[in-house]
Amino acid sequence: MKAVGDQRIIPFMKIEKPMGILSIILVIGSIIAIAVNGLNLGLDFTGGVSADVRYEQSVEQGDVVNALADNGFDDAVVQYLGTSQELLIRLPPQSDNIDGLNTSLSEALVLPNNNVEISNVNIIGSQVGNEVYLSSVMSIVLALVCMLGYVALRFQFKLALGAVLSLFHDAIVTIGVFALFGFPFDLTVLAAILALIGYSLNDTIVVYDRIRENFRRVRGISPRQTIDLSLTETLRRTIMTISTVLLVVLAMLFLGGDGLFWFSAALFIGLLAGTYSSTYIASSIPLAMGLSRDDFIVKVKPEFEEEIVTFNDPKMFEQD
């Protein structure tokens, strides 16, 4: 730790190169995982069958999944709809029509001493799933472009580029982990990634605001020291914020049930990546682009500068 005035600062940027190399490895590895393994797309993207089911008594999700598997309906996704009696069941594409599915599901979903009623069955075509997939990709791209414009107008383009690359890093690493391990990727995971982009940007904006303030008010230190000072001053806030958010995410991960599990898992992975990317990627890239105090000082254009006039003989204006 070094001191600037009475403020002790942590030299975060001292390890910016190793962290930058780590980030590049993670991004390249994620892209390779996505290209080689692909995403284990859920029914929201591939199409399939969804059914609303109601039992007379409470049921366990595992019992319903096992009953479906025993009757030939593999890879079923079962979620509660408000109560433990109402369920949403999603299945891969089936060859039967609506009437045939109603009959087959009614027989497969029968549990001992618990009558079942199927209120609605929908078949989602693959074309609709492809449209949802393309719309999802466009939503992520549009979010990043909007963030770039906002930060560029609010702060400075060098900072905007660092923020967007940081957000891209968080999103691609999270998606890459899902591709690497074959985790299911559906609309809830996409919602987690979009929420992660908003959270990471908020954390980055707090750091950027302190960087801009310190560039304007602190004199006699280098840009690298200014960024270290800003990161040190926001460290306590960052720790408190990430701790409280992680508590909520972990609660959803272990107590939220199957419906929130992958949503929470995506948030957990993204939060870990976003915490250090807001510190290093979002700050080191503008520094590498030559960020300095001049980027935050408003300069007066030459045509608006006041003209200073001097006279060689001031006595000529004296009155007798």
GIRA-V765514 format. One record per helix or strand of 3 or more residues. SS is the DSSP state (hx for helix, st for strand). FROM is the first residue (numbers start at 1). LEN is the number of residues. Records with the same first field share a line. If there is no record, write none. Layout:
# GIRA-V765514
SS = FROM-LEN / FROM-LEN
This chain:
# GIRA-V765514
st = 2-3 / 7-3 / 48-8 / 77-4 / 86-6 / 116-9
hx = 12-26 / 43-4 / 61-10 / 98-11 / 126-29 / 157-25 / 187-31 / 223-33 / 258-22 / 281-8 / 293-3 / 302-3 / 314-4
